[in-house]
Amino acid sequence: MHDSEGPLAGIRVLDLTVIMAGPIATMMLADQGADVIKIEPPQGDLLRKLGHKHQGMSGSFLSCNRSKRSLCVDIKTAAGLEVVKKLATTADVLVQNFRPGAIERMGLGEDVVRAIRPDIIYVSMSGFGESGPYAHQRVYDPVIQAISGLADIQRDRETGQPRMVRTVIPDKTTALTASQTISAALFARERSGKGQHIKLSMFDTMVAYLWPEASSSLSFVGNERDPTVGQLGLDLVFATRDGHITAGAVSDAEWQGMCRAFGREDLLEDPRFASAAARSENVIARRQVMSDEIAKWDRDQILARLDAEGVPNAPVLARTEVIENAQAAHNATIETFDDPELGPIRQPRPAARFSGTPSGIRGAAPDLGAHNTDILTDLGYSLTDIHDLETRDVLWSRRQAARHD
């Protein structure tokens, strides 16, 4: 674990987000040194209740909310709303991902918060945006996979049936986009002294994310090409005699190296594969050749031959193998640290390494309401005030929530 010496040290973020996209975005800011206060209702973030649990902590919640502090307060009460408004006077960023109109009904709309803190970066994350025919809908990751074209990209090459990616790509891509835009807005505020309202939808994020590779053939108006052409060949996962690998050849040099690795120099003379353009035009035939040739070898043997020829390649690893991988060990990609209640915890370290302001995991995800007293004391509330708020069920903790379940 690390102290708050990251590039965002001194920045306070109020995190009113739930599930994944918002919490992952704010977790990235927390790993980079920001004081992220996760503000939860009495029932807590739904993610606390989902997935594998240990000592009452969900692995999914932990992996989206580490390095944060928790304030559990009932904003539906006047006293609870007043707590959050006081906290907003100390904040640099507020992030919320409720459906359009909900945050205004809670009494924390952008105009209210900006009146309290004029230079705040106010971030509204949504599924489809704040208006339009889909804006009212509840949104989870598969909805965006379906409507953005991602499920179409994954469709079965034999049946043509669209398929979902089995991980929440839109949620995590939106999280990355949000964390970058928040950092950019903070940088702009350093120059201008002014805050602003960032509006970010998962739908817009994924259309932009997919475009460069999957939809670029639609770029020329009046001269479009069906983007599915050439995308229904074999997947880039190839079976060897004792496992699976991936390998790819884009440049002429890589294709030539692949042919030599296969012991098939005769393919160098095949006009279907003589140039990058020809290989792209004949992608289905090329991938079938690759599949047939790779199937003749043991996994480690063909990987070594491809590597010797400078051809991009890798074994297909199970997730349980990733954490033991030699490159992961060399990079210290996975960190293990001890938590007083949860014991040893394994988490991926923040990917970017800063030479002067190191980021890092600052602790496990907090229990519900674990930092109520610390946060309110800093705001000027006395211990008597805090006890009164607890008695009136304005402030909540894990123990109170358990009693009411």
C-alpha positions as CSV (number, residue, x, y, z in Angstrom):
1,M,0.0,0.0,0.0
2,H,1.1,3.6,-0.6
3,D,0.6,6.9,1.1
4,S,-1.0,9.8,-0.8
5,E,1.9,11.0,-2.9
6,G,0.4,10.5,-6.3
7,P,-0.1,13.1,-9.0
8,L,-3.6,13.9,-7.7
9,A,-2.7,14.3,-4.0
10,G,-4.7,17.2,-2.5
11,I,-7.6,16.7,-4.8
12,R,-10.9,15.6,-3.2
13,V,-13.5,13.7,-5.1
14,L,-17.1,13.1,-4.0
15,D,-18.1,9.8,-5.5
16,L,-21.9,9.2,-5.8
17,T,-21.5,6.5,-8.4
18,V,-22.6,2.8,-8.2
19,I,-21.9,-0.5,-9.8
20,M,-18.8,-0.3,-12.1
21,A,-18.2,2.5,-14.6
22,G,-18.3,5.3,-12.1
23,P,-16.6,3.5,-9.3
24,I,-13.7,2.3,-11.4
25,A,-13.2,5.8,-12.8
26,T,-13.0,7.2,-9.3
27,M,-10.8,4.3,-8.0
28,M,-8.2,5.3,-10.7
29,L,-8.2,8.8,-9.3
30,A,-7.9,7.4,-5.7
31,D,-4.9,5.2,-6.7
32,Q,-3.3,8.4,-8.2
33,G,-3.6,10.1,-4.8
34,A,-7.0,11.8,-4.8
35,D,-9.0,11.7,-1.6
36,V,-12.1,9.9,-2.9
37,I,-15.1,9.8,-0.6
38,K,-17.6,7.2,-1.7
39,I,-21.0,8.5,-0.6
40,E,-23.5,5.6,-0.3
41,P,-27.2,5.3,0.7
42,P,-28.1,3.2,3.7
43,Q,-28.4,0.1,1.6
44,G,-25.0,0.6,0.1
45,D,-23.8,0.2,-3.4
46,L,-25.5,-2.9,-5.0
47,L,-22.1,-4.2,-5.9
48,R,-21.4,-4.9,-2.2
49,K,-24.0,-7.7,-2.4
50,L,-22.8,-9.3,-5.7
51,G,-20.1,-11.9,-6.4
52,H,-17.7,-13.9,-4.3
53,K,-17.4,-12.6,-0.7
54,H,-14.8,-12.9,2.1
55,Q,-15.4,-11.6,5.6
56,G,-18.4,-9.7,4.3
57,M,-16.5,-8.0,1.5
58,S,-17.4,-8.7,-2.2
59,G,-14.4,-9.2,-4.4
60,S,-16.2,-7.2,-7.2
61,F,-16.8,-4.3,-4.8
62,L,-13.2,-4.4,-3.6
63,S,-11.8,-4.3,-7.1
64,C,-13.9,-1.2,-8.0
65,N,-13.5,0.7,-4.8
66,R,-10.1,0.3,-3.3
67,S,-8.2,3.3,-2.0
68,K,-11.4,5.2,-1.1
69,R,-13.1,6.3,2.1
70,S,-16.8,5.6,2.8
71,L,-19.5,7.9,4.0
72,C,-22.9,6.3,4.4
73,V,-25.6,8.9,4.7
74,D,-29.3,9.1,4.0
75,I,-29.5,12.0,1.5
76,K,-33.3,11.7,1.6
77,T,-33.2,13.3,5.0
78,A,-32.7,17.1,5.4
79,A,-29.8,16.5,7.7
80,G,-28.2,14.0,5.4
81,L,-28.4,16.3,2.4
82,E,-26.9,19.1,4.5
83,V,-23.9,16.8,5.3
84,V,-23.2,16.3,1.6
85,K,-23.6,20.0,0.8
86,K,-21.1,20.9,3.5
87,L,-18.8,18.2,2.1
88,A,-19.2,19.7,-1.4
89,T,-17.7,23.0,-0.2
90,T,-14.4,21.1,0.3
91,A,-14.5,19.1,-3.0
92,D,-12.8,19.6,-6.3
93,V,-14.8,17.0,-8.2
94,L,-18.3,15.4,-7.9
95,V,-19.1,12.3,-10.0
96,Q,-22.6,10.9,-10.2
97,N,-24.1,8.2,-12.6
98,F,-27.8,8.3,-11.7
99,R,-30.4,8.3,-14.5
100,P,-31.1,11.8,-15.9
101,G,-33.1,13.9,-13.5
102,A,-32.5,11.8,-10.4
103,I,-29.6,13.8,-9.0
104,E,-31.7,17.0,-9.3
105,R,-34.6,15.4,-7.4
106,M,-32.1,14.5,-4.7
107,G,-31.2,18.1,-4.3
108,L,-27.7,17.9,-5.6
109,G,-28.0,19.0,-9.2
110,E,-25.2,20.8,-10.9
111,D,-26.6,24.3,-10.3
112,V,-27.0,23.6,-6.6
113,V,-23.5,22.2,-6.2
114,R,-21.9,25.0,-8.3
115,A,-23.6,27.6,-6.1
116,I,-21.8,25.9,-3.1
117,R,-18.5,25.4,-4.9
118,P,-18.2,27.5,-8.1
119,D,-15.0,25.9,-9.4
120,I,-16.1,22.3,-9.0
121,I,-15.7,19.7,-11.8
122,Y,-19.2,18.2,-11.9
123,V,-19.4,14.9,-13.8
124,S,-22.6,13.3,-15.0
125,M,-22.2,9.7,-16.3
126,S,-25.1,8.0,-18.0
127,G,-26.1,5.2,-20.4
128,F,-27.3,7.3,-23.3
129,G,-27.0,10.9,-22.4
130,E,-29.3,13.3,-20.6
131,S,-32.0,13.5,-23.4
132,G,-33.2,11.6,-26.4
133,P,-35.3,8.5,-27.1
134,Y,-33.2,6.2,-25.0
135,A,-32.2,8.5,-22.1
136,H,-34.9,7.3,-19.7
137,Q,-33.7,3.6,-19.9
138,R,-31.9,1.7,-17.2
139,V,-28.6,0.6,-18.6
140,Y,-26.2,-2.2,-17.9
141,D,-23.2,-3.2,-19.9
142,P,-25.0,-5.7,-22.3
143,V,-27.4,-3.0,-23.4
144,I,-24.5,-0.9,-24.6
145,Q,-22.7,-3.9,-26.2
146,A,-25.9,-4.5,-28.2
147,I,-26.6,-1.0,-29.4
148,S,-23.1,0.2,-30.0
149,G,-22.2,-2.5,-32.5
150,L,-19.9,-4.5,-30.2
151,A,-22.2,-7.5,-30.2
152,D,-22.3,-7.3,-34.0
153,I,-18.5,-7.4,-34.2
154,Q,-18.6,-10.6,-32.1
155,R,-21.3,-12.4,-34.1
156,D,-20.8,-16.1,-34.8
157,R,-19.0,-16.6,-38.1
158,E,-21.1,-19.8,-38.9
159,T,-24.6,-18.6,-37.8
160,G,-24.3,-14.9,-37.9
161,Q,-25.8,-14.6,-34.5
162,P,-24.5,-11.6,-32.5
163,R,-22.7,-12.4,-29.3
164,M,-21.7,-10.5,-26.2
165,V,-18.2,-10.1,-25.0
166,R,-18.0,-11.9,-21.6
167,T,-16.6,-8.9,-19.7
168,V,-18.0,-5.5,-19.2
169,I,-16.1,-3.6,-21.9
170,P,-18.4,-0.6,-22.1
171,D,-18.3,-0.1,-18.3
172,K,-14.6,-0.2,-18.1
173,T,-14.0,1.8,-21.3
174,T,-16.3,4.5,-19.9
175,A,-14.4,4.4,-16.6
176,L,-11.1,5.0,-18.4
177,T,-12.6,7.8,-20.5
178,A,-14.1,9.5,-17.4
179,S,-10.8,9.4,-15.4
180,Q,-9.0,10.9,-18.3
181,T,-11.5,13.7,-18.9
182,I,-11.6,14.5,-15.1
183,S,-7.8,14.9,-15.1
184,A,-8.1,17.1,-18.2
185,A,-10.7,19.3,-16.6
186,L,-8.6,19.6,-13.5
187,F,-5.7,20.7,-15.7
188,A,-7.9,23.3,-17.4
189,R,-9.1,24.6,-14.1
190,E,-5.4,25.1,-13.0
191,R,-5.1,27.4,-16.0
192,S,-8.4,29.2,-16.0
193,G,-9.6,28.9,-12.4
194,K,-13.0,27.7,-13.7
195,G,-14.8,24.5,-13.2
196,Q,-17.1,22.9,-15.7
197,H,-19.8,20.2,-16.2
198,I,-18.6,17.0,-17.9
199,K,-21.3,14.9,-19.5
200,L,-20.3,11.4,-20.6
201,S,-22.5,8.5,-21.9
202,M,-21.5,4.9,-22.3
203,F,-23.1,4.8,-25.7
204,D,-21.0,7.7,-27.1
205,T,-17.9,6.3,-25.4
206,M,-18.3,2.9,-27.1
207,V,-19.2,4.2,-30.6
208,A,-16.0,6.3,-30.4
209,Y,-14.0,3.3,-28.9
210,L,-15.0,0.9,-31.7
211,W,-14.7,3.3,-34.6
212,P,-11.0,3.3,-35.5
213,E,-10.8,-0.4,-36.2
214,A,-14.3,-1.7,-36.4
215,S,-16.2,1.1,-38.2
216,S,-13.6,3.1,-40.0
217,S,-14.9,1.9,-43.4
218,L,-17.9,4.1,-42.8
219,S,-15.7,7.2,-42.6
220,F,-16.0,8.3,-46.2
221,V,-19.5,9.7,-46.8
222,G,-20.9,8.3,-50.1
223,N,-18.1,5.8,-50.3
224,E,-18.8,3.5,-47.4
225,R,-17.9,-0.2,-47.2
226,D,-19.7,-2.8,-45.1
227,P,-17.6,-3.0,-42.0
228,T,-18.3,-6.7,-41.6
229,V,-16.4,-7.6,-44.7
230,G,-13.4,-9.6,-43.7
231,Q,-14.4,-9.8,-40.0
232,L,-16.1,-13.2,-40.1
233,G,-13.0,-15.3,-40.6
234,L,-11.6,-17.6,-37.9
235,D,-10.9,-16.0,-34.5
236,L,-7.3,-15.2,-33.8
237,V,-7.2,-18.1,-31.3
238,F,-5.5,-21.2,-32.8
239,A,-5.3,-24.7,-31.4
240,T,-2.0,-26.5,-31.2
241,R,-1.5,-30.1,-30.4
242,D,-1.5,-29.4,-26.6
243,G,-3.0,-26.0,-26.1
244,H,-4.1,-22.7,-27.7
245,I,-2.1,-19.6,-28.8
246,T,-2.6,-16.4,-30.7
247,A,-0.4,-15.1,-33.4
248,G,-0.6,-12.4,-36.0
249,A,1.2,-11.1,-39.0
250,V,0.5,-7.6,-40.3
251,S,3.7,-6.4,-42.0
252,D,5.4,-8.2,-44.9
253,A,8.3,-9.1,-42.6
254,E,6.0,-10.7,-40.0
255,W,4.2,-12.7,-42.7
256,Q,7.4,-13.9,-44.1
257,G,8.6,-14.8,-40.6
258,M,5.4,-16.7,-39.9
259,C,5.8,-18.7,-43.1
260,R,9.4,-19.6,-42.1
261,A,8.2,-20.6,-38.6
262,F,5.7,-23.0,-40.2
263,G,8.3,-24.4,-42.6
264,R,6.0,-23.2,-45.4
265,E,8.3,-20.9,-47.5
266,D,6.1,-21.9,-50.5
267,L,3.4,-19.6,-49.1
268,L,5.7,-16.6,-49.8
269,E,4.9,-17.1,-53.5
270,D,1.2,-17.3,-53.1
271,P,-0.3,-14.1,-54.7
272,R,-3.2,-14.1,-52.2
273,F,-0.8,-13.3,-49.4
274,A,1.9,-11.4,-51.2
275,S,1.1,-7.9,-49.7
276,A,-0.7,-6.5,-46.7
277,A,-3.6,-5.5,-49.0
278,A,-3.8,-8.9,-50.5
279,R,-3.7,-10.6,-47.1
280,S,-6.5,-8.3,-45.9
281,E,-8.6,-9.0,-49.0
282,N,-8.1,-12.8,-48.4
283,V,-8.3,-12.7,-44.7
284,I,-10.6,-15.8,-44.4
285,A,-8.3,-18.0,-46.5
286,R,-5.2,-16.6,-44.7
287,R,-6.6,-17.4,-41.2
288,Q,-7.5,-20.9,-42.4
289,V,-3.9,-21.5,-43.5
290,M,-2.7,-20.2,-40.2
291,S,-5.1,-22.5,-38.3
292,D,-4.1,-25.5,-40.3
293,E,-0.4,-24.9,-39.9
294,I,-0.4,-24.1,-36.2
295,A,-2.4,-27.3,-35.4
296,K,0.6,-29.3,-36.5
297,W,2.8,-28.2,-33.6
298,D,3.1,-28.4,-29.8
299,R,2.3,-25.1,-28.2
300,D,5.7,-24.2,-26.8
301,Q,7.5,-25.4,-29.9
302,I,5.5,-23.1,-32.3
303,L,5.6,-20.2,-29.9
304,A,9.4,-20.5,-29.8
305,R,9.6,-20.6,-33.6
306,L,7.3,-17.6,-34.0
307,D,9.3,-15.6,-31.5
308,A,12.6,-16.4,-33.2
309,E,11.1,-15.0,-36.4
310,G,9.9,-11.8,-34.8
311,V,6.2,-12.8,-35.2
312,P,3.8,-11.4,-32.5
313,N,2.5,-14.4,-30.4
314,A,1.4,-15.5,-27.0
315,P,-0.1,-18.5,-25.2
316,V,-3.8,-18.3,-24.4
317,L,-3.7,-18.3,-20.6
318,A,-6.4,-19.0,-18.1
319,R,-7.0,-16.2,-15.6
320,T,-5.5,-18.4,-12.9
321,E,-2.4,-18.6,-15.0
322,V,-2.1,-14.9,-15.6
323,I,-1.3,-14.2,-12.0
324,E,1.6,-16.7,-12.2
325,N,2.9,-15.5,-15.6
326,A,6.6,-14.7,-15.8
327,Q,6.0,-11.3,-17.4
328,A,3.5,-10.4,-14.7
329,A,6.0,-11.3,-12.0
330,H,8.7,-9.3,-13.7
331,N,6.5,-6.2,-14.1
332,A,5.0,-6.6,-10.5
333,T,1.7,-6.4,-12.3
334,I,-0.1,-8.0,-9.4
335,E,0.3,-6.7,-5.9
336,T,-0.4,-8.5,-2.6
337,F,-1.0,-6.6,0.6
338,D,-2.4,-7.3,4.0
339,D,-5.6,-5.9,5.3
340,P,-6.3,-6.1,9.1
341,E,-9.8,-7.6,8.6
342,L,-9.6,-9.3,5.2
343,G,-6.1,-10.7,5.4
344,P,-3.9,-11.0,2.2
345,I,-5.4,-9.2,-0.8
346,R,-4.4,-9.6,-4.4
347,Q,-5.0,-6.7,-6.8
348,P,-3.5,-5.4,-10.1
349,R,-1.4,-2.4,-9.4
350,P,-2.2,0.9,-11.3
351,A,-0.9,0.3,-14.8
352,A,0.9,3.7,-15.3
353,R,4.1,4.3,-13.4
354,F,4.9,7.9,-12.5
355,S,8.6,8.6,-11.9
356,G,8.1,11.7,-9.7
357,T,4.6,11.2,-8.2
358,P,4.1,7.5,-7.8
359,S,0.6,6.1,-7.8
360,G,-0.4,3.0,-6.0
361,I,-3.0,1.0,-4.1
362,R,-3.7,2.8,-0.8
363,G,-5.8,0.2,0.9
364,A,-8.7,-2.1,0.5
365,A,-12.3,-1.0,-0.3
366,P,-13.9,0.5,2.8
367,D,-16.6,-1.1,4.9
368,L,-20.0,0.7,4.6
369,G,-19.7,4.0,6.5
370,A,-16.2,3.2,7.8
371,H,-15.1,6.8,7.7
372,N,-18.3,8.6,8.8
373,T,-16.7,9.9,12.0
374,D,-13.4,11.0,10.4
375,I,-15.1,12.8,7.5
376,L,-17.7,14.6,9.6
377,T,-15.2,15.6,12.3
378,D,-13.2,17.3,9.6
379,L,-16.3,19.2,8.6
380,G,-16.7,20.5,12.1
381,Y,-19.3,18.1,13.5
382,S,-18.8,17.2,17.2
383,L,-18.9,13.6,18.4
384,T,-22.2,14.4,20.0
385,D,-23.6,15.7,16.7
386,I,-22.4,12.5,14.9
387,H,-24.0,10.3,17.6
388,D,-27.2,12.2,17.1
389,L,-27.1,11.7,13.4
390,E,-26.5,8.0,13.9
391,T,-29.4,7.7,16.3
392,R,-31.7,9.4,13.8
393,D,-30.6,7.0,11.0
394,V,-29.1,9.9,9.0
395,L,-25.6,8.3,9.2
396,W,-25.3,4.5,8.6
397,S,-22.6,1.9,9.0
398,R,-22.2,-1.7,8.1
399,R,-23.5,-2.8,11.5
400,Q,-26.7,-0.6,11.2
401,A,-27.3,-1.9,7.7
402,A,-26.9,-5.5,8.9
403,R,-29.5,-4.9,11.7
404,H,-32.0,-3.7,9.1
405,D,-31.5,-6.5,6.6
